[in-house]
């Protein structure tokens, strides 16, 4: 059961790949748009320290997403063993 939030700001956990790609100058760069939304406080971004993902370091992002009840976990890393599921618990990736 999802809890009700009063504010309308989305909560998202950003994989470091998104942050790195967000620095590249390109008008069609989707990670850059996500980073800009965070800077404008349209989206609140979180980072943190689950063993649901085979690539162990990626579990820190999942743990953070679950702990802060994120609306999304945003990543570009969908290779096998990384974020290769559509969702983890109540958090879509």
Secondary structure by P-SEA (a helix, b strand, c coil): cbbbbcccbbbbbbcaaaaaaaaccccccaaaaaaaaaaaccbbbbbccccccccccaaaaaaaaaaaccccccccccccccccccccccccc
